[in-house]
């Protein structure tokens, strides 16, 4: 019963948080243009690129005085959740179009390598053959391999969702194992380690 009550409280808290998020306006920085079409499609254009997002008709989007404001038409739970969701998505689009996003991954392991030619990324992760990864044109990739240091892969893009998916896919090629920490990880990521058999005796 206590567990069920705690779950209900958490759901109510989440709905309240998302509702508050939706009420907060999104500031439009200099050099970024935000437009809303008749079909409720929000387009954001800036120095880093251009993005579009179709908004559910239950949410209204208004651009005025250098800010984007979202309004919901009812107090239904689903509409409250969408209110916060679309506000967060539009905020991510504005940040992406103005500043962009960056993900840095390091390859930890003997013989692990990374190199790229344009959008073609090739990594060696201890398998019998190297893995070739074709990256979307919206993502810029650079690789750095220095003697005595782990190879680094840097991804940059104006699309937060896309760069997150690509980074997750690269990491899934060789997830960090808990004993020696070998694998693909984000720079600065903490890997919880386990003691080996010899340490357990």
N, C-alpha and C positions, 0 to 999 in steps of 0.2 A: 504493500500500500504506500509506504514511504517513497519507494522508487517511482511509482506511478505519479505521486504528488510532485516529486522533484522534476519529473519529465514535463508535467503540465506547466510548472513554474518557468522552466527553461524556455518552453515554447512561447509563453506570454512575454518573457523578457526579450526573446529574439524578435518577436513581432513589434514590440515597443521600440527596440533599437532601430530596426529597419524603417519604422514609421518616422522616427526622428531624423534618420539619415536622409530620407526623401524630402523632408521640409527644408533642409539646408541648401541654399543656392550654390551654383557652381560658377566661380569667377572665371571670366574669359580673359586670358592674358593678351598682351599686345602682340599683334601679328597672327592671331588665330581668329578664324571666321566660323561662326556657327549658324547654320540655317535649318529650318524645319519646313518640310514640304507639306502639301495638302494631304498626303497619304501617311502623315505622322512618321516620316523618315527623317532622322536627325543626321546631318552631315557636318563634319568638323574638318576644317582645312587649316594647316599650319606649315611652318618651315620644315617639319620632319615628315609630313605626308598628309594623306586624306583618309578619313574613315567614315563609315555610314552604319547606322543602327536603326532598325525598324522598331518603333515603340508601340506597345499594345494600346488600342484606342481608349482603354479605361484610364489612361494617364495622359494628361495634357502637358505639352511642353511649350514654354514661352521664353523668348529671348528679348531682353530689354535692359537698358542701362548697364551693359557690360556683364550681365549675369544670365545664367540659365536657371529657370525655376520650373519645377514640376508640381503638378496638382493631381490629386486623385478625386474621382467623382463620388465615391462611397467609402464607408468605413469597413468594408468587408476585409476579412483576414488576407485573402488572396490579393486584393488590391493594395493593401498596406505593404505586403511583401514586395509586390511589383514596383511600388512607389520607390522603395529604397534600392531595389535592384537596378532600375533604369537610371536612377540618379548616380549610382556608383559606376555604371557602365559609361555614362556620358562624361563623368569626371575623369575616368581612365582615358577616354578618347581625347579629351582636352589636354591632359598631361602628355599623352603619347604624341599628339600633333605638335606640341610646343617644345617638349624636352626629349621625348623618346624614352625607351626602356633598354636596360642592359642586363644580360645574364652571363656570368662567368663560371665556367666549369673547369675542373682540373682532373687529369687522368693519373690515378695513383696505382702504380704497378710496374714491375720490371719489364722493359720492352714495350710499354704502352707508348703509342705515338699518335700524333694528329697533324694533318696537313690539309690545305685546301687550295683549290684552283677555282676562283670565282665562287659559284654557288655549290660546287662539288666538294664535299667534305669527306676525307678518308681517315678512318681511325683504326689503329691496331690495338686490340684489347685482350690479347692472350688467346684468341681463337686460332684455328688452323688457317684462317684467311682474313685479310683486312675487310672492314665494312665500309661501303660507300654510301653516303647519305646525300641525297639531292635536296637542297634547302630552297624554300619558297623565295621568290624574288623580293618579297617585302622584308626579308631578313638579311642583314649584313653580317658576315662571319669573318673572323680573323683567328689565326692560330699562332701560338708562340711556343717554341721548343728551345730551352736553354740547358746547357750541360749542367747536370747536378740538380735540376729542378723539374718538378712535374710539368708535363705539357699542359698548356692552357688553351681553352676554346672560349672566345668571346662572341656573344650574339647581341646584335643591336637591332631594334625595330621600333616603329611607332605603334604597332599593334600588340597590346599587352596579352591578349588571349592567345594569339598566334605564337609569340615568342615563348610563352609559358608552356604551350603544348610541345613545341620543338625541343625545348630544354628538357622536358620530362621524358620525351622519346629518346633523346640521346642518353640520358641517365639510365633508362631502362635497358639499354644495350649491355650494361655491366653494372648492376647495382652494387654499392659498397658492401663488402662482407664484414661481419663483426669481429673477426679474429685479427687479421692483419690490416684491415681497412682498405683493401684493394678494390678498385672500381672507379666509376665516374661519379663525382660529387660536385656540389656547388662550392665555390671558393668561400672558405670560412664556415662551412657546414660542420656541425658536430656529429660524429659517428659514435654511437654507444658501442663500446668494445666489450668482448667477452674473453675470459681467460681460457687458454687452451687446456688440453688434457694434462700436460705436464705440470701446469700451475695448479690444477685441481687436486693433485695427489698430496 
